[in-house]
Amino acid sequence: MAQLRITWIRSCIGRPEYQRRVIKSLGLHRLHHSVIHSDTPTIRGMVQKVVHLITIEVAEEAGPSGSGTK
C-alpha cells in the first residue's frame, strides 16, 4: 500500500478547533514535523480538512527491514 509523507507547514493560530484536532490526530507536534501514514480513505479525509496547513507527498516504500535499502 502507498505511503504518504505529511508535513505541517502553516500554523494553526486563528484556525477553528476542529482543524487543530485533525493536525494532532495526524500525529503532527510542531511546524515542519513530518509523519508517514498509509494512503487510506480515513487519512485522505483528514488531509482534505487541513490541506491548506500541510504538504503531502508520496513516500518511498520501505523494504521488510524498514531501512528502505536493499
C-alpha positions in Angstrom: 0.0 0.0 0.0 1.2 3.5 -0.8 2.6 5.7 2.0 2.0 9.4 2.4 4.5 11.8 4.0 2.6 14.6 5.6 4.5 17.8 6.7 2.9 20.5 8.8 3.9 23.9 7.2 1.4 26.5 8.4 0.4 27.5 12.0 -3.0 26.7 13.5 -3.2 30.1 15.2 -6.6 31.6 14.4 -7.9 28.3 12.9 -11.0 26.5 14.1 -10.6 24.0 16.9 -11.6 21.0 14.6 -8.6 21.8 12.4 -6.3 21.8 15.4 -7.7 18.4 16.4 -7.1 17.0 12.9 -3.4 18.1 13.0 -3.0 16.5 16.4 -4.8 13.3 15.2 -2.3 13.0 12.3 0.5 12.9 14.8 2.0 16.3 14.0 3.5 18.0 17.0 5.3 21.2 15.7 5.8 23.1 12.5 7.9 21.3 9.8 7.4 18.0 11.5 6.7 15.1 9.1 4.9 11.8 9.6 4.2 8.9 7.3 0.8 7.3 7.1 -0.8 4.6 4.8 -2.8 6.0 2.0 -6.3 5.1 3.3 -9.7 6.9 2.9 -9.6 7.9 6.5 -6.2 9.6 6.2 -7.2 11.2 2.9 -10.3 12.7 4.6 -8.3 14.1 7.4 -5.8 15.6 4.9 -8.6 17.2 3.0 -9.8 19.1 6.1 -6.3 20.7 6.6 -4.8 20.7 3.1 -4.0 24.4 3.4 -1.9 23.8 6.5 0.2 20.8 5.3 2.1 19.4 2.3 1.6 15.8 1.1 4.0 13.7 -0.9 4.2 10.0 -1.8 6.8 8.4 0.4 9.2 5.7 -0.7 8.1 2.2 0.0 10.2 0.7 2.8 11.7 -2.8 2.5 10.9 -5.6 5.0 13.6 -4.3 7.3 12.2 -0.8 7.2 15.5 0.8 6.1 14.4 1.5 2.5 17.6 -0.1 1.1 18.2 -3.5 -0.4 
